[in-house]
């Protein structure tokens, strides 16, 4: 299990135990992604030019399944889906360049995935990294789980974003 931290700091043992529980922690190796690690594996470049490198465990996996949540996101349109690769298990320099280039774009807003350059690049990088599947939970406005979807990350994120729009009154 690779915890996709993006540029955030690693969790301590207590936080990991709370997130996964003792049974999972005892049965599986859990690695926390470090966006500044030297051994990250190149998968391509952003349209702005930065080389995108991802966690070597993820890069070398036979099958990549992203687990996440689909809720409205202030820049990506919605969380979940491709964000489990970019920025979650990607390199700091590419994340920084991407965020600086797209965070203030007028179409990088809650609920927009169609013409959103922030989302578009995350989606493209997930394809470059060969994200095979997503298992995403969709929540309503009070963070109650309403649906769990599994399948290709593209179809799961589209279906989950559409459902989230309805649940959150964005349709």
Buried (B, 14 or more C-beta within 10 A) or exposed (E): BBBBBBBEEEBEEEEBBEEBEEEEBEEEEBBBBBBEEEEBBEBBEBEEEBBBBBBBBBBEEEEBEBBBBBBBBEBBBBBBBBBBBBBBBBBBBBBBBBBEBBEEEEBBBBBBBEEBBBBBBBBBBBBBBBBBBBBBBBBBEEEEEEBEBEBEBBBBBBBBBBBBBEBBEBE
